[in-house]
Amino acid sequence: MCGYAAPKLDTVRIGIIGIGGRGSAAVGRLSYIEGVEIKGLCDIVTERAEAAKEKIKSRGHSPIVFSGDENAWMEMCRREEFNLIYIA
């Protein structure tokens, strides 16, 4: 694929699945990157996802929380507003 270049995305919209140890750290790191918009947070434990949402609120992110069911991640993946899904 020498010489291949994908078109530039001005905004990369992200959903994060799994807000445990690594996922929580990823949320924090990604929230500081210019051009990244965290659109969704998913964890089977609602409190984890809500805590991560609060943590990044001051940086201008207001993600939707998907939680409470082991299949909640599927709903997030179906959403068209995500360019990329990061699975921790």
C-alpha positions as a Markdown table, in Angstrom:
| # | Residue | x | y | z |
|---|---|---|---|---|
| 1 | Met | 0.0 | 0.0 | 0.0 |
| 2 | Cys | 2.9 | 2.3 | -0.7 |
| 3 | Gly | 1.8 | 5.8 | -1.3 |
| 4 | Tyr | -1.8 | 5.2 | 0.0 |
| 5 | Ala | -3.3 | 8.1 | 2.0 |
| 6 | Ala | -6.7 | 8.2 | 3.4 |
| 7 | Pro | -8.6 | 11.4 | 3.3 |
| 8 | Lys | -8.2 | 13.6 | 6.4 |
| 9 | Leu | -10.9 | 13.7 | 8.9 |
| 10 | Asp | -11.4 | 17.1 | 10.6 |
| 11 | Thr | -13.1 | 15.5 | 13.5 |
| 12 | Val | -12.7 | 11.9 | 14.7 |
| 13 | Arg | -15.8 | 10.8 | 16.7 |
| 14 | Ile | -15.0 | 8.1 | 19.1 |
| 15 | Gly | -16.9 | 5.6 | 21.2 |
| 16 | Ile | -15.1 | 3.7 | 24.0 |
| 17 | Ile | -16.1 | 0.3 | 25.1 |
| 18 | Gly | -14.9 | -0.9 | 28.5 |
| 19 | Ile | -14.2 | 1.8 | 31.1 |
| 20 | Gly | -12.1 | -0.3 | 33.5 |
| 21 | Gly | -8.4 | 0.5 | 34.3 |
| 22 | Arg | -7.1 | 0.9 | 30.7 |
| 23 | Gly | -10.4 | 2.2 | 29.3 |
| 24 | Ser | -10.6 | 4.9 | 32.0 |
| 25 | Ala | -7.0 | 6.0 | 31.2 |
| 26 | Ala | -7.8 | 6.0 | 27.5 |
| 27 | Val | -10.8 | 8.3 | 28.0 |
| 28 | Gly | -8.6 | 10.8 | 29.8 |
| 29 | Arg | -5.8 | 10.7 | 27.2 |
| 30 | Leu | -8.2 | 10.9 | 24.2 |
| 31 | Ser | -10.1 | 13.8 | 25.7 |
| 32 | Tyr | -7.0 | 16.1 | 25.3 |
| 33 | Ile | -6.4 | 15.4 | 21.6 |
| 34 | Glu | -7.4 | 18.2 | 19.3 |
| 35 | Gly | -9.9 | 17.1 | 16.6 |
| 36 | Val | -11.2 | 14.2 | 18.8 |
| 37 | Glu | -14.8 | 14.2 | 20.0 |
| 38 | Ile | -15.8 | 11.5 | 22.5 |
| 39 | Lys | -19.4 | 10.7 | 21.6 |
| 40 | Gly | -20.0 | 7.5 | 23.6 |
| 41 | Leu | -18.9 | 5.6 | 26.6 |
| 42 | Cys | -19.9 | 2.0 | 27.3 |
| 43 | Asp | -19.4 | -0.2 | 30.3 |
| 44 | Ile | -21.6 | -2.8 | 31.9 |
| 45 | Val | -21.1 | -1.0 | 35.2 |
| 46 | Thr | -23.1 | 2.3 | 34.7 |
| 47 | Glu | -21.2 | 4.1 | 37.5 |
| 48 | Arg | -17.9 | 3.7 | 35.6 |
| 49 | Ala | -19.2 | 5.2 | 32.4 |
| 50 | Glu | -20.9 | 8.0 | 34.3 |
| 51 | Ala | -17.7 | 8.8 | 36.3 |
| 52 | Ala | -15.7 | 8.9 | 33.0 |
| 53 | Lys | -18.3 | 11.2 | 31.5 |
| 54 | Glu | -18.0 | 13.6 | 34.4 |
| 55 | Lys | -14.2 | 13.5 | 34.2 |
| 56 | Ile | -14.1 | 14.8 | 30.6 |
| 57 | Lys | -17.1 | 17.2 | 30.8 |
| 58 | Ser | -14.8 | 20.2 | 31.6 |
| 59 | Arg | -12.9 | 19.5 | 28.4 |
| 60 | Gly | -16.0 | 20.0 | 26.2 |
| 61 | His | -17.0 | 16.4 | 25.7 |
| 62 | Ser | -20.6 | 15.2 | 26.4 |
| 63 | Pro | -20.8 | 11.6 | 25.4 |
| 64 | Ile | -23.8 | 9.3 | 25.5 |
| 65 | Val | -23.5 | 6.6 | 28.1 |
| 66 | Phe | -24.4 | 3.1 | 27.0 |
| 67 | Ser | -24.7 | 0.7 | 30.0 |
| 68 | Gly | -26.6 | -1.6 | 32.2 |
| 69 | Asp | -26.7 | -4.6 | 29.8 |
| 70 | Glu | -24.0 | -6.8 | 28.4 |
| 71 | Asn | -25.2 | -6.0 | 24.9 |
| 72 | Ala | -25.2 | -2.2 | 25.3 |
| 73 | Trp | -22.0 | -1.9 | 23.2 |
| 74 | Met | -24.0 | -3.1 | 20.2 |
| 75 | Glu | -26.3 | -0.1 | 20.4 |
| 76 | Met | -23.3 | 2.2 | 20.5 |
| 77 | Cys | -21.7 | 0.5 | 17.5 |
| 78 | Arg | -24.9 | 0.9 | 15.4 |
| 79 | Arg | -24.8 | 4.7 | 15.9 |
| 80 | Glu | -23.8 | 6.6 | 12.7 |
| 81 | Glu | -22.2 | 9.5 | 14.6 |
| 82 | Phe | -19.0 | 7.5 | 15.3 |
| 83 | Asn | -16.1 | 7.3 | 12.8 |
| 84 | Leu | -14.1 | 5.0 | 15.0 |
| 85 | Ile | -14.7 | 2.6 | 17.9 |
| 86 | Tyr | -11.8 | 2.0 | 20.3 |
| 87 | Ile | -12.2 | -1.1 | 22.4 |
| 88 | Ala | -10.1 | -1.2 | 25.5 |
